[in-house]
Amino acid sequence: MNQYYLECLTAVTPEIIVIATALVVLLVDLAALRQRPIAERTKLIGVLACMGCAVSMVWLPRLPGSANVAMLAISPLTQWLKIALLLLTIFAVVLSWRARFTAHVGEYFALLLLGAAGLMLLISSDNLLMIFISLELLSISLYALAAFDKGSAASSEAGLKYLLFGGTSAAFTLFGVSLLYGVTGHIQLDAIAIDLSARPVEPLFYAALVMTLVGFAFKLAAAPFHLWAPDVYEGAPTPVASFIASGSKVASFFVLARILLTGIPGWLPVLVVLAAASMVVGNVAAIVQTNVKRLLAYSAIAHTGYALLALMADKTFALSALLFYTITYAFTVLGAFAVVGVVESDGRRASLADFAGLSRRAPLLSFCMLVFMLSLAGIPPLSGFFGKFYIFTAILDTPPKLSLLWLVVLGVAASAVSLYYYLQVLKQIYAGEPAHSSTWPRPDVSAQVAIVLLAAIVIALGCVPDLLLGKITELLKSHPF
């Protein structure tokens, strides 16, 4: 028994490190730094949070190569994905160093780290109960973070809407999970798939599957369950919005793939509707937006549709296409929100007009935003282009070939539409005239370095996609999903 508990603790050591860092951050801020200026506290606590994430990243390769412990499935792929999520968390922490929206610095970074721990547990979960618990740990942290700007009514509104919609999605997910358990008598994903393949599927199973997919559609902001996203992205503090748009998408898509690709039948028609609706609604609604954060929110809805396409591909390509797309999208949208955060730091509201003339005052920042916007639009040679190209080709190679051709055509057309509103942002940056003559804020060195690194990652993964795709393919071959 002692050996079993030791194995359990060893398996979750990286998560324990992150949670312990969250508690240390709270203690240090309350006990030693509460009387210091906010700017100083933010950087000191931020450095401590980054150190905790870095220690967890260093520890991850020490874990056993592959193991099933309690309700967790540990493999080189999940460990590698956790490293990517911790890296995204570090970027989100660095981009928060300049933020001045709260005096509760320790609480803010502690919640950010607890959200990261939820993401890490979610990646390893192969049990319906553990998946639900991990989702709720992540969600509760994000609800509080979205409302963390006490001086902003928009932030309070964002937190409340996120809580209400998130609670609804949690209810759908829990009902779906309970029905799956009622139908099969199992909560382990592999056992559920084996049970369903051994006997005729009951009608109640389809109700369970639809409820579970609806719950995840809320989390992923897939149309028509997307209504919370624009208000939350706009009202939440920008570093929080970037974390919601990046890390949570990668983990949620991975666990959705784990549920659907284990052999559970009947989900394709629902996924087709969600993907098509997301691509159309997200891209059409983004055209009329005048706030860049809302524009990125509707863009995220559209990108959810593209990512859902990957799940319809042949299993050989589905997961590699999905992971490449979601990871590159996460780095890209994180960089875009980082630039928005710099613009907002001078009291602006991130409207399109607030970006006018940015290229003449911050050329490096403008070039990075150019990289991010064109990558989101899918322009070569950036990573967004290869991500979409790989998904579309994987769909066309899925037997029976050309059966989903209309979805590929819709995706290409939607990408063409998206180019219009991304170029609207770049038009303001490079051709717009600022409405006022106030000086632009200079991003601190850490934020500028982070933005440049994110732009370099987007360019590198577009020019040499095998840097990421090759690693994903290698891990999937050595340890099949």
C-alpha positions in Angstrom: 0.0 0.0 0.0 2.8 2.4 0.9 4.5 1.6 -2.5 1.2 2.5 -4.2 0.9 5.9 -2.5 4.6 6.6 -3.3 3.9 5.9 -7.0 0.9 8.2 -6.9 2.9 11.0 -5.3 5.7 10.5 -7.8 3.3 10.7 -10.7 1.9 14.1 -9.6 5.1 15.6 -8.3 5.2 18.3 -11.1 1.6 19.3 -10.1 2.6 19.3 -6.4 5.5 21.6 -7.2 3.2 24.1 -9.0 0.6 24.0 -6.2 3.3 24.4 -3.6 4.7 27.4 -5.5 1.2 28.9 -5.4 1.1 28.6 -1.6 4.6 30.0 -1.2 3.7 32.9 -3.4 0.7 33.7 -1.2 2.8 33.4 2.0 5.7 35.5 0.7 3.4 38.3 -0.5 1.4 38.4 2.7 4.3 38.0 5.1 7.1 40.0 3.5 6.1 42.1 0.6 2.7 43.6 1.5 4.1 47.0 2.3 6.2 47.4 -0.8 5.1 49.2 -4.0 2.9 47.1 -6.3 5.3 47.3 -9.2 8.1 45.8 -7.1 5.8 43.1 -5.6 4.5 42.1 -9.0 8.0 41.5 -10.4 9.3 39.7 -7.3 6.3 37.4 -7.0 6.2 36.9 -10.8 9.9 35.8 -10.7 9.0 33.3 -7.9 6.1 32.0 -9.9 8.3 31.5 -13.0 10.9 29.7 -10.9 8.2 27.3 -9.6 7.1 26.5 -13.2 10.7 26.1 -14.3 11.4 23.6 -11.5 8.3 21.6 -12.5 9.5 21.6 -16.1 12.9 20.3 -15.0 11.3 17.6 -12.9 9.0 16.3 -15.7 11.6 14.3 -17.6 12.5 12.5 -14.4 9.2 10.7 -14.3 8.7 7.1 -15.6 8.3 6.9 -19.3 4.8 5.4 -19.2 2.6 4.5 -16.3 -1.1 4.3 -15.3 -1.4 5.4 -11.7 -4.8 5.7 -10.0 -6.9 7.9 -12.4 -3.9 9.3 -14.4 -2.2 8.1 -17.5 1.4 9.2 -17.6 3.3 9.0 -21.0 6.1 10.9 -22.7 3.4 12.8 -24.8 1.6 14.0 -21.7 4.8 15.0 -20.0 5.9 16.9 -23.1 2.5 18.7 -23.3 2.8 19.7 -19.7 6.2 21.3 -20.5 4.5 23.3 -23.3 1.7 24.4 -20.9 4.2 25.4 -18.2 6.0 27.5 -20.9 2.7 29.2 -21.8 2.1 29.9 -18.1 5.6 31.4 -17.7 4.8 33.7 -20.7 1.5 34.7 -19.1 3.3 35.5 -15.8 5.9 37.6 -17.5 3.2 39.5 -19.4 1.5 40.2 -16.0 4.6 42.0 -14.6 3.5 45.3 -15.9 -0.1 44.9 -14.9 -1.5 47.3 -12.3 -5.1 46.2 -12.1 -4.9 44.8 -8.6 -3.1 45.2 -5.3 -3.7 41.5 -4.5 -0.6 40.4 -6.3 0.0 37.1 -4.4 -3.6 36.0 -4.8 -3.5 36.8 -8.5 -0.3 34.7 -9.2 -1.5 31.9 -6.9 -4.7 31.6 -8.9 -2.7 31.6 -12.2 -0.6 28.7 -10.8 -3.6 26.8 -9.6 -5.1 27.1 -13.1 -1.8 25.8 -14.5 -2.0 22.8 -12.1 -5.5 22.1 -13.3 -4.3 22.1 -16.9 -1.5 19.6 -16.1 -3.9 17.3 -14.3 -6.3 17.5 -17.2 -3.7 16.4 -19.6 -3.0 13.2 -17.7 -6.6 12.3 -16.9 -8.0 9.2 -18.5 -10.9 8.8 -16.1 -14.2 10.7 -16.4 -14.3 11.7 -12.8 -10.7 13.0 -12.8 -11.4 14.9 -16.0 -14.3 16.7 -14.4 -12.4 17.5 -11.2 -9.4 18.9 -13.3 -11.8 21.0 -15.4 -13.4 22.5 -12.3 -10.0 23.3 -10.7 -9.0 25.1 -13.9 -12.4 26.8 -14.3 -12.8 28.1 -10.7 -9.3 29.7 -11.0 -10.3 31.3 -14.3 -13.6 32.6 -13.0 -11.8 34.5 -10.2 -9.1 35.7 -12.5 -11.5 37.1 -15.1 -13.1 39.3 -12.4 -9.8 40.3 -10.7 -9.8 43.9 -11.8 -12.0 45.3 -9.0 -12.0 48.8 -10.5 -13.5 47.7 -13.7 -17.2 47.0 -14.1 -16.4 45.1 -17.4 -14.1 42.8 -15.5 -16.8 42.0 -12.9 -19.3 41.4 -15.7 -16.8 39.1 -17.4 -16.3 37.1 -14.3 -20.0 36.8 -13.6 -20.8 35.7 -17.2 -18.0 33.3 -17.2 -19.2 31.8 -13.9 -22.8 31.4 -15.1 -21.9 30.0 -18.5 -19.2 27.8 -17.0 -21.6 26.5 -14.3 -24.1 25.6 -17.1 -21.4 23.8 -19.0 -20.2 21.9 -15.9 -23.8 20.8 -15.3 -24.0 19.4 -18.9 -20.7 17.7 -18.6 -21.6 16.1 -15.2 -25.0 14.9 -16.6 -23.2 13.4 -19.6 -20.6 11.7 -17.5 -23.2 10.3 -15.1 -25.2 8.9 -18.0 -22.1 7.4 -19.6 -21.4 5.6 -16.3 -25.0 4.5 -16.1 -24.9 3.0 -19.6 -21.5 1.3 -19.3 -20.8 0.9 -15.6 -17.3 2.3 -16.1 -15.6 5.7 -15.8 -12.2 4.7 -17.3 -12.2 5.8 -21.0 -10.6 2.5 -22.3 -13.1 0.4 -20.3 -16.0 2.5 -21.7 -14.8 2.0 -25.3 -14.4 -1.8 -24.8 -17.9 -2.1 -23.3 -19.5 -0.1 -26.1 -17.7 -2.2 -28.8 -18.9 -5.5 -27.2 -22.7 -4.9 -27.4 -25.3 -2.8 -29.2 -25.3 0.9 -28.3 -28.3 2.0 -26.2 -30.2 5.1 -27.2 -29.4 6.7 -23.8 -25.7 6.6 -24.7 -26.3 9.2 -27.5 -28.0 11.5 -25.0 -24.9 11.1 -22.7 -22.5 11.8 -25.6 -24.4 14.9 -26.7 -24.4 16.3 -23.2 -20.7 15.7 -22.8 -19.9 17.3 -26.1 -22.1 20.3 -25.3 -20.2 20.7 -22.0 -16.9 20.7 -23.8 -18.3 23.0 -26.5 -18.9 25.6 -23.8 -15.4 25.3 -22.5 -13.9 25.6 -26.0 -16.3 28.5 -27.0 -17.6 26.5 -30.0 -20.7 28.0 -31.7 -23.5 28.1 -30.7 -22.2 27.8 -27.2 -19.8 30.8 -27.6 -21.8 33.7 -26.2 -19.6 34.1 -23.1 -16.3 34.4 -25.0 -16.4 38.0 -26.4 -17.5 39.6 -23.2 -15.0 37.6 -21.1 -12.1 38.3 -23.5 -12.9 42.0 -23.5 -13.6 42.5 -19.8 -11.0 40.2 -18.2 -7.5 41.6 -17.6 -5.5 41.1 -20.7 -3.0 38.6 -19.3 -5.9 36.5 -18.0 -7.6 36.6 -21.4 -4.4 35.4 -23.0 -4.2 32.5 -20.6 -7.8 31.5 -21.3 -7.2 31.7 -25.0 -4.0 29.7 -25.0 -3.3 27.1 -22.3 -6.8 26.2 -21.6 -7.5 25.5 -25.3 -4.6 23.1 -25.7 -5.5 21.1 -22.6 -9.3 21.0 -23.3 -8.8 19.9 -26.9 -6.3 17.2 -25.9 -8.7 15.7 -23.3 -11.6 15.9 -25.8 -9.5 14.0 -28.3 -8.7 11.5 -25.6 -12.4 10.9 -25.0 -13.5 10.7 -28.7 -10.5 8.8 -30.2 -10.5 5.9 -27.7 -13.2 4.2 -29.8 -16.4 5.8 -28.5 -18.8 5.9 -31.5 -21.5 8.3 -32.7 -19.9 11.7 -32.2 -19.1 12.7 -35.8 -22.5 14.4 -36.7 -22.4 16.6 -33.6 -18.8 17.5 -34.3 -19.5 18.4 -37.9 -22.3 20.8 -36.8 -20.1 22.4 -34.1 -17.1 22.9 -36.5 -19.1 24.4 -39.4 -21.1 26.7 -37.1 -17.9 27.9 -35.3 -16.0 28.7 -38.5 -19.0 30.6 -40.0 -20.1 32.5 -36.8 -16.6 33.3 -35.6 -15.4 34.8 -38.9 -18.5 36.6 -39.9 -19.0 38.2 -36.4 -15.4 39.3 -36.2 -15.7 41.5 -39.3 -17.8 44.1 -37.5 -15.8 44.3 -34.3 -14.0 47.6 -33.4 -12.3 46.3 -30.2 -9.3 44.1 -30.9 -9.9 41.9 -27.8 -13.4 41.1 -29.0 -12.1 40.5 -32.5 -9.6 38.0 -31.1 -12.5 36.4 -29.2 -14.5 35.8 -32.3 -11.3 34.7 -34.0 -10.8 32.1 -31.2 -14.3 30.8 -32.0 -13.4 30.4 -35.6 -10.1 28.7 -34.7 -12.1 26.3 -32.5 -13.9 25.2 -35.6 -10.7 24.6 -37.5 -9.3 22.5 -34.6 -12.5 20.5 -34.4 -11.9 19.5 -38.1 -8.7 17.7 -37.0 -10.7 15.3 -34.8 -12.6 14.1 -37.9 -9.4 13.0 -39.7 -8.1 9.5 -39.7 -6.8 8.6 -36.2 -3.3 8.3 -37.7 -3.2 12.0 -38.4 -5.9 13.4 -36.1 -4.0 13.9 -32.9 -0.8 15.2 -34.5 -2.7 17.7 -36.6 -4.8 18.8 -33.6 -1.8 19.2 -31.3 0.3 21.1 -33.8 -2.5 23.4 -34.6 -3.6 24.1 -31.0 0.0 24.6 -29.7 1.0 27.0 -32.5 -2.3 28.9 -32.1 -1.7 29.2 -28.4 1.7 30.8 -28.9 0.3 33.1 -31.6 -2.7 34.3 -29.7 -0.6 34.8 -26.5 1.7 37.1 -28.5 -1.3 39.0 -30.0 -2.7 39.6 -26.5 0.7 40.7 -25.2 0.8 43.5 -27.8 -2.8 44.4 -26.9 -1.7 44.6 -23.2 1.1 47.1 -24.1 -1.4 49.3 -26.0 -3.8 49.1 -23.1 -1.2 50.1 -20.5 -1.5 53.8 -21.4 -5.2 53.9 -20.5 -6.5 52.9 -24.0 -9.2 50.4 -24.5 -7.7 48.4 -27.3 -10.1 49.7 -30.0 -8.9 49.6 -33.6 -8.4 53.4 -33.4 -6.0 53.0 -30.5 -3.6 51.0 -32.7 -3.4 53.8 -35.3 0.2 54.8 -36.0 1.7 52.2 -33.8 4.3 51.3 -36.4 5.8 54.8 -36.3 6.2 54.7 -32.5 7.0 51.1 -31.8 8.2 49.4 -35.0 9.4 46.2 -33.3 6.1 45.8 -31.5 4.3 46.4 -34.8 6.3 43.9 -36.7 5.5 41.2 -34.0 1.8 42.1 -34.3 2.1 41.7 -38.1 3.5 38.2 -37.5 0.8 37.2 -35.1 -2.1 38.6 -37.3 -0.8 37.0 -40.5 -0.2 33.7 -38.7 -3.8 33.7 -37.4 -5.0 34.4 -40.9 -3.0 31.4 -42.2 -0.5 33.2 -44.4 2.7 31.4 -45.3 5.4 30.9 -44.2 4.1 31.3 -40.7 2.9 28.5 -38.4 -0.8 29.2 -38.8 -0.6 28.4 -42.5 1.0 25.0 -42.0 -1.4 24.2 -39.1 -4.4 24.7 -41.3 -2.8 23.0 -44.3 -2.0 19.9 -42.3 -5.6 19.7 -41.0 -7.1 20.2 -44.4 -4.9 17.6 -46.0 -5.5 15.1 -43.2 -9.3 15.5 -43.7 -9.0 14.9 -47.4 -6.9 11.7 -46.8 -9.5 10.3 -44.4 -11.5 7.4 -45.9 -13.9 7.6 -47.6 -11.9 10.3 -49.3 -13.6 13.5 -50.2 -16.6 12.8 -47.9 -15.8 15.9 -45.9 -14.6 18.0 -48.8 -17.4 20.5 -48.2 -16.0 21.2 -44.7 -12.5 21.8 -46.2 -14.0 24.2 -48.8 -15.9 26.0 -46.0 -12.7 26.2 -43.9 -10.7 27.7 -46.8 -13.5 30.2 -47.5 -13.7 31.1 -43.8 -9.9 31.7 -43.7 -10.2 34.0 -46.7 -12.9 36.0 -44.8 -10.7 36.1 -41.7 -7.9 37.8 -43.7 -10.1 40.9 -44.0 -10.5 41.6 -40.3 -6.9 40.8 -39.4 -5.8 43.2 -42.1 -8.0 45.9 -40.5 -5.8 45.7 -37.4 -2.6 45.9 -39.5 -4.1 48.8 -41.6 -4.5 50.9 -38.4 -1.0 50.0 -37.2 0.8 50.8 -40.5 -1.5 53.3 -42.3 -3.7 54.8 -39.6 -3.3 58.3 -38.1 -3.4 58.5 -34.3 -6.3 60.6 -32.9 -4.2 62.1 -30.2 -0.5 63.0 -29.7 0.1 61.3 -26.4 3.3 59.3 -26.2 3.1 55.5 -26.5 4.2 53.5 -23.4 7.5 51.6 -23.8 7.1 48.0 -22.8 9.5 46.9 -20.1 12.4 44.7 -21.2 10.8 41.5 -20.0 7.5 42.1 -21.9 9.4 43.1 -25.1 11.7 40.0 -24.9 8.6 37.8 -24.4 6.8 39.3 -27.4 9.8 38.9 -29.6 10.4 35.3 -28.5 6.7 34.5 -29.2 7.0 36.0 -32.7 10.2 34.0 -33.3 8.5 30.8 -32.3 5.6 31.5 -34.7 8.1 32.2 -37.6 10.3 29.2 -36.7 7.4 26.7 -36.5 6.1 28.0 -39.8 9.4 27.7 -41.7 10.5 24.5 -40.0 7.3 22.8 -38.8 9.1 19.5 -38.2 10.6 21.1 -35.1 7.2 20.6 -33.4 5.4 18.1 -35.7 8.4 15.7 -35.8 8.5 15.6 -32.0 4.7 15.0 -31.8 4.9 12.2 -34.5 7.8 10.6 -32.8 6.0 10.5 -29.4 2.8 9.1 -30.9 4.7 6.3 -32.7 6.7 5.3 -29.7 3.6 5.5 -27.3 0.4 5.2 -29.4 -2.5 7.3 -28.1 
